[in-house]
Amino acid sequence: MGPKKKEKSSGKKKLSKAERIRIQKEEEERRLKEEEEARLRGEQEEAERFEKERLEQEKREKLEAKDQERRGSELTELHALEESFLSAVQWKEEYRAYAKWEHYIGCDGSPDPAVPQEINTFMSLWREDQNEDIEFVIEKGNKVLNLIDKLDFLLLDTPLNELPEKNVIQYQESILDLQSLLHQKYDEATGNLLKKANTYADSDSGNMAMVIKDKNVTFCIWANLKKNPRFKNHTFCEADYGFDLPKSLAVSDVAVRILHTHYDHVSPLRRILPLHLMQELSKIRSDLVLEVTEEEKEKEEGEQKSEKESDLANEEENYTPGRKSGISFKEDSKSDADENEMMGEEPDKKSESFNTVSQVQVSTLQEETNEKEEEIIDENIVDLRQFAPLGGVYHIDALKLPPQAKQVKGWIMVELLDMGLETYPYPPESEESEEATYPQIGMTVQLLDTVIYFEEPTVARWDTAGKQWRTDGISNINYKMEEKQVSFEMDSFYTVALLQDLHLNMPYQSWDLRPTDIDELFLTVITAFAEVQIQIKGNQCMLSSIIVEKGEVLSYLTGRWTTPVGLTIALKKAGVNIFPAEYSRKYVYVNKKTPLAEIRAYQQMALTASAFAFSWSKWNLESGEDQVVFKVSEHLNPDPIKDEDWSLYMFNGQRAQRLKISETSEAFSEELAEETEFHSTLYHMIKDFASEPAIERVKKASCLFTDAVYQLLLGTRVLTYS
């Protein structure tokens, strides 16, 4: 083995220096040849890529030019469809006038809350009414609540151009006066009831306990007639409310009232926009829809010019693709002079009639304004932009027990006091009490079955001086969500509410809009906690279902037809908030889009929703602020839509296109689908691939149906909150 290894080793040494140089030279020549081939190949590929881009650019320019040529005719055709919005506005205006007339000739004795004289007369008569029976007050209170609801609805539903600032102030003042009068009457009825508390005394404990339950209020009262320290706690079995008093109160002339109003008359009224801002938003709304009128005027002016180059320059300025529109929400506040100048313009009659932005819509769009916001520093103060009371308010009061009637020799004698209902101070009001520690008050309250809490609510007390909800002063909170009970301790007697985060169901996980018949469709919004399905039929809508992890809930709301605004109010009161408000962007991740793209998309989706289904797309997150992306499919039958039937569309408010990518593509691309073109409207882009029956259904769609769909789309803002 040894000699062989040596022989192998000696064989390598025989390679001469000349041979090595030759081999290196050959390798160098091969390397240079490969580099040259790679360079030529790269140049060829670059030339091919450049040529491909040039051809694509030429094709795109031709498509853009073609789009510009037919832009005027397309906008004119779209404007004819958008007349349905104006027709809906006129119908609702006539309906409101008809409803007022029906109320007038009805003569049912109830006042018109929008007429100051009638509502003031109603309140004056009730103030003078000496009937202080608690059951009468509860019954009368239902009528008062109905009047408040009507005023609230007027503020939310009336178009801005029909709602002068003085009317807004008047309605809000009437609401506050009615709320104050109603609570005053509850106090008077409570005082009257306590004067004869011994006539309702319980045979076992000797104390008085009473429960009255109504659809809008639960009234519980307990009077400590015997002052027996053994009876320091009590549970109202009929209502599942209870309390545990400190010993000092158990031996005092005290009464405990738990007045659970199923409504909230404590929190400040929702803010109504200043008049100039309302008018500005209304003007924007008109400009967005009636742009075709302006373009027609520009076209006529352009034809009168002698120089063709000037015409072309103006046309490019107005129609350049991708240009940011001047029609957007102002980021900088205007001066008073600018506002006056804007408001002094005389709008076109159609524009004036078409100002359809309601307060519900305004609240969702106000986020674009540049108003100063007050930051909440104290961690104990509840931010009402993020949280809201749910399930009403619990007024928990300790009251001084008035002298009771006594029977003396056949006479009933009672000591009359000039003072009305008085609260019993706890802790005691004295200099020593400021440093002393007093026992806590235990409370147990029952949650309403008509609301849904997706998480354990925040327990807060009302601070009368600061006009705010606070979390301090309440401790040892214990939740029994299955039994719908919450127990806690308080250092004094407070008005208490259970608050829920307004944005638990935002952002949405997905959404879709699917027609089921002529002027009928379902809007489905899927959130982290629930699947909410809303049915729209004509100008009415209703909750079809709310499905959570444990099954369907809030069945009492389903099957009840109402207006879009009415449904919005009902769902919010029930704890299902899928309607972004003015400050929602501060608490929710928002897929921000320009108002031009978003609003026009909702309008044209509503116009075509009678025959086409729309749905969420993941690429909407990747398309930037100026573009919205969603899925579209023609849908004329009740069969489920297959994945391959969906197509992706992109729209910026001025141009629509069909995308080549699908929902399962690896990356986002704006490349056009094969054999497709640009269009100035989403309607015409969809029309390119639509059947005749589908287009006929779109043209025959009811104006009220189209308006209802638009109201819900703008209310939920599915393109930015998904």
Residue pairs with C-beta under 8 A, 6 or more apart in sequence:
63 672
63 677
63 678
64 321
64 678
66 677
66 678
67 321
67 655
67 677
67 678
67 679
67 680
68 315
68 319
70 680
71 295
71 319
71 680
72 292
72 295
72 296
72 299
74 679
74 680
74 681
74 684
75 291
75 292
75 295
75 680
75 681
76 292
76 296
77 683
77 684
78 292
78 604
78 607
78 681
78 683
78 684
79 290
79 292
79 293
81 607
81 683
81 698
81 699
82 289
82 603
82 607
83 703
84 607
84 701
84 702
84 703
84 706
84 707
85 289
85 354
85 356
85 603
85 703
85 706
85 707
85 710
86 350
86 353
86 354
87 703
88 356
88 539
88 703
88 704
88 706
88 707
89 159
89 353
89 354
89 356
89 707
90 353
91 703
91 704
93 162
96 158
100 112
100 114
103 110
103 112
104 112
110 143
110 146
110 147
111 118
111 119
111 121
111 122
111 147
112 118
112 119
113 119
113 147
113 148
113 150
113 151
113 154
113 171
113 174
114 150
114 151
114 154
114 167
114 171
116 170
116 174
119 147
119 174
119 178
122 147
123 177
123 178
123 181
126 140
126 181
126 185
127 181
132 185
132 188
132 189
132 191
132 192
133 189
133 192
134 186
134 189
134 190
134 192
134 193
134 212
134 219
135 212
136 189
137 185
137 186
137 188
137 189
138 212
138 214
138 216
138 217
138 219
140 185
141 182
141 185
141 186
141 216
141 217
142 214
142 215
142 216
144 178
144 181
144 182
145 182
145 216
145 263
147 178
148 175
148 178
148 179
151 171
151 174
151 175
152 175
152 569
153 565
153 566
153 569
154 163
154 171
155 163
155 168
155 171
155 172
155 272
155 359
156 358
156 359
156 360
156 565
156 568
156 569
157 358
157 359
157 360
157 563
157 565
158 358
158 359
159 282
159 355
159 356
159 357
159 358
160 278
160 279
160 281
160 282
160 355
160 357
160 358
160 359
160 362
161 282
161 352
161 353
161 355
163 278
164 275
165 275
168 272
172 269
172 272
175 269
176 269
179 265
182 265
183 265
186 219
186 259
187 420
187 421
188 420
188 421
190 221
190 257
190 259
190 399
190 421
191 402
191 420
191 421
193 210
193 221
194 221
194 223
194 255
194 399
194 401
194 402
194 421
195 402
195 404
195 405
195 414
196 404
196 405
197 208
197 223
197 225
197 255
197 401
197 404
198 208
198 225
198 404
198 405
199 405
200 208
200 209
200 210
200 223
201 207
201 208
201 225
202 208
202 209
205 226
205 228
205 231
206 225
206 226
206 228
207 222
207 223
207 224
207 225
207 226
207 231
207 234
208 221
208 222
208 223
208 225
208 255
209 220
209 221
209 222
209 223
209 234
209 236
210 219
210 220
210 221
210 222
211 218
211 219
211 220
211 236
211 238
211 239
212 218
212 219
213 219
213 238
213 239
215 262
216 261
216 262
216 263
217 259
217 260
217 261
217 262
218 239
218 241
218 258
218 259
218 260
218 262
218 446
219 257
219 258
219 259
219 260
220 236
220 239
220 241
220 257
220 258
220 259
220 260
221 255
221 256
221 257
221 258
222 234
222 236
222 243
222 255
222 256
222 257
223 255
223 401
224 231
224 249
224 250
224 252
224 253
224 254
224 255
224 256
224 401
225 401
225 404
227 250
227 251
227 252
227 253
228 250
228 251
229 247
229 250
229 251
231 250
232 244
232 245
232 246
232 247
232 249
232 250
233 242
233 243
233 244
233 245
233 442
234 242
234 243
234 256
235 241
235 242
235 444
236 242
236 258
239 260
239 446
240 444
240 446
240 485
241 258
241 260
241 444
241 445
241 446
242 442
242 443
242 444
243 256
243 258
243 396
243 441
243 442
243 443
243 444
244 441
244 442
244 443
245 254
245 256
245 441
246 426
246 438
246 439
246 440
246 441
247 439
248 438
248 439
249 398
249 424
249 426
252 424
253 400
253 401
254 398
254 399
254 400
254 401
254 424
255 398
255 399
255 400
255 401
255 424
256 396
256 397
256 398
256 399
257 395
257 396
257 397
257 399
258 394
258 395
258 396
258 445
259 394
259 395
259 397
260 392
260 393
260 394
260 395
260 445
260 446
261 392
261 393
261 395
262 391
262 392
262 448
262 450
263 392
263 393
264 389
264 392
264 393
264 497
265 393
266 389
266 393
266 462
266 495
266 497
267 384
267 388
267 389
267 469
267 497
268 384
268 467
270 363
271 582
272 359
273 281
273 359
273 362
273 366
276 334
276 339
276 343
277 366
277 369
278 357
278 362
279 342
279 343
280 330
280 334
280 339
280 342
281 329
281 357
281 362
281 365
281 366
282 355
282 357
283 342
283 347
283 355
284 327
284 328
284 329
284 595
285 354
285 355
285 356
285 357
285 599
286 347
286 351
286 352
286 354
286 355
287 294
287 327
287 351
288 327
288 596
288 599
288 600
288 603
289 354
289 603
290 348
290 350
290 351
290 354
291 327
293 348
293 350
295 318
298 314
298 318
302 311
302 314
302 315
303 311
305 311
319 654
321 654
321 655
321 678
322 626
322 652
323 654
324 594
324 626
325 594
325 596
325 653
325 654
327 595
327 596
328 368
328 594
328 595
328 596
329 365
329 368
329 369
329 595
330 369
330 370
331 368
331 370
332 370
333 370
333 371
334 342
356 707
357 365
358 565
358 711
360 564
360 565
360 568
360 579
360 711
360 715
361 711
361 714
361 715
363 581
363 582
364 579
364 580
364 581
364 582
364 714
364 715
364 717
365 595
366 582
367 582
367 583
367 584
367 585
368 595
373 583
376 383
380 470
380 471
380 472
381 466
381 468
381 469
381 470
382 458
382 460
382 468
382 469
382 470
382 471
382 499
384 468
384 469
385 502
385 581
385 583
385 586
385 587
386 501
386 502
386 503
386 583
386 586
386 587
387 458
387 469
387 499
387 500
387 501
387 502
388 499
388 500
388 502
388 572
389 469
389 497
389 498
389 499
390 451
390 453
390 457
390 497
390 498
390 499
390 500
390 575
391 447
391 448
391 450
391 451
391 453
391 457
391 498
391 575
392 448
392 497
393 462
393 495
393 496
393 497
394 445
394 495
394 496
394 497
395 495
396 443
396 490
396 493
396 494
396 495
396 496
397 423
397 493
398 423
398 424
398 425
398 426
398 493
399 421
399 422
399 423
399 424
400 422
400 423
400 424
402 417
403 414
403 415
403 417
404 414
405 412
405 413
405 414
406 412
406 413
406 414
407 413
423 493
426 438
426 441
426 492
426 493
427 433
427 436
427 438
427 491
427 492
438 491
440 475
440 476
440 489
440 490
440 491
441 489
441 490
441 491
441 492
441 493
442 487
442 488
442 489
443 487
443 488
443 489
443 490
443 496
444 485
444 486
444 487
445 485
445 486
445 487
445 496
445 498
446 484
446 485
447 453
447 484
447 485
447 486
447 498
448 484
449 484
450 554
450 556
450 574
451 573
451 574
451 575
452 546
452 548
452 553
452 554
452 574
452 575
452 576
453 481
453 498
453 500
453 575
454 500
454 504
454 505
454 529
454 530
454 548
454 575
455 500
455 501
455 504
456 479
456 481
457 486
457 498
457 499
457 500
458 471
458 498
458 499
458 500
459 471
459 474
459 477
459 486
459 488
459 496
459 497
459 498
459 499
460 469
460 470
460 471
460 474
460 496
460 497
460 499
461 469
461 470
461 471
461 473
461 474
461 490
461 494
461 495
461 496
462 468
462 469
462 470
462 494
462 495
462 496
462 497
463 469
463 470
469 497
469 499
473 490
473 491
473 492
473 494
474 488
474 489
474 490
474 494
474 496
475 488
475 489
475 491
476 487
476 488
476 489
477 486
477 487
477 488
478 486
478 487
478 488
479 485
479 486
480 486
480 487
486 498
490 496
500 575
501 587
502 577
502 581
502 584
502 587
503 577
503 584
503 587
503 588
504 527
504 528
504 529
504 577
505 527
505 528
505 529
505 530
505 532
505 576
505 577
505 578
506 527
506 577
506 578
506 580
506 584
506 588
506 721
507 588
507 589
507 590
507 591
507 721
507 722
508 525
508 526
508 527
508 578
508 616
508 716
508 718
508 721
508 722
509 526
509 527
509 528
509 722
510 526
510 615
510 616
510 722
511 523
511 524
511 525
511 526
511 615
511 616
511 716
511 718
511 722
512 523
512 524
512 613
512 614
512 615
512 616
513 521
513 522
513 523
513 524
513 605
513 609
513 613
513 614
513 615
513 709
513 713
514 521
514 522
514 524
514 613
514 635
514 641
515 521
515 609
515 610
515 611
515 612
515 613
515 635
515 636
516 522
516 638
518 610
518 697
518 700
518 701
519 537
519 538
519 610
519 701
519 702
519 705
520 535
520 536
520 537
520 705
521 535
521 536
521 609
521 610
521 709
522 533
522 534
522 535
522 536
522 544
523 533
523 534
523 536
523 709
523 712
523 713
523 716
524 531
524 532
524 533
524 534
525 531
525 532
525 534
525 578
525 716
525 718
526 532
527 578
529 548
529 549
530 546
530 547
530 548
530 553
530 576
531 545
531 546
531 547
532 543
532 545
532 546
532 571
532 576
532 578
533 543
533 544
533 545
533 546
533 547
534 541
534 542
534 543
534 544
534 567
534 712
535 541
535 542
535 543
535 544
536 705
536 708
536 709
536 712
537 561
537 705
538 702
538 704
538 705
538 708
539 563
539 702
539 704
539 705
539 707
539 708
540 561
540 562
540 563
540 708
541 561
541 562
541 563
541 564
541 567
541 708
541 712
542 558
542 559
542 560
542 561
542 562
542 567
543 554
543 557
543 558
543 559
543 560
543 567
543 570
543 571
544 558
545 552
545 558
546 552
546 553
546 554
546 557
546 558
546 576
547 553
554 574
554 576
557 570
557 571
557 574
560 570
562 570
563 708
564 708
564 711
564 712
564 715
565 711
568 579
568 715
571 577
571 578
571 579
572 579
578 716
579 715
579 716
580 588
580 716
580 717
580 720
580 721
584 590
584 721
585 592
588 721
590 720
590 721
591 620
591 621
591 719
591 720
591 721
591 722
592 625
592 720
593 625
593 626
593 627
593 628
593 719
593 720
594 625
594 626
594 652
594 653
596 652
596 653
596 654
597 626
597 627
597 628
597 651
597 652
597 653
598 628
598 717
598 719
598 720
599 653
599 714
600 651
600 653
600 682
601 628
601 630
601 651
601 653
601 682
601 719
602 710
602 713
602 714
602 719
603 710
604 651
604 681
604 682
604 683
605 614
605 682
605 709
605 713
606 706
606 707
606 709
606 710
606 713
607 683
607 698
607 701
607 706
608 682
608 683
608 686
608 698
609 701
609 706
609 709
610 697
610 698
610 700
610 701
610 705
610 706
611 634
611 635
611 636
611 690
611 693
611 694
611 695
611 697
611 698
612 632
612 633
612 634
612 635
612 686
612 690
612 694
612 698
613 632
613 633
613 634
613 635
613 641
614 630
614 631
614 632
615 630
615 631
615 632
615 633
615 646
616 630
616 631
616 718
616 722
617 629
617 630
617 631
617 648
617 663
618 663
619 629
619 648
619 659
619 661
619 663
619 668
620 628
620 629
620 630
620 719
620 722
622 629
622 668
623 629
623 650
623 668
623 670
626 652
627 650
627 651
627 652
628 650
628 651
628 652
628 719
629 648
629 649
629 650
629 651
629 659
630 648
630 649
630 719
631 646
631 647
631 648
631 649
631 663
632 646
632 647
632 648
632 649
632 686
633 641
633 645
633 646
633 647
634 645
634 689
634 690
634 691
634 694
635 641
636 691
636 693
636 694
636 697
643 663
646 662
646 663
647 658
647 659
647 673
647 689
648 658
648 659
648 661
648 662
648 663
649 656
649 657
649 658
649 659
649 682
649 685
649 686
650 656
650 657
650 658
650 659
650 670
651 657
651 682
651 685
654 680
655 678
655 679
655 680
656 678
656 679
656 680
656 681
656 682
656 684
656 685
656 686
657 670
657 672
657 676
657 677
657 678
657 679
657 685
658 672
658 673
658 676
658 685
658 688
658 689
659 669
659 670
659 671
659 672
659 673
660 669
660 671
660 672
660 673
660 674
661 667
661 668
661 669
661 671
672 678
676 688
677 688
679 685
679 688
683 698
687 695
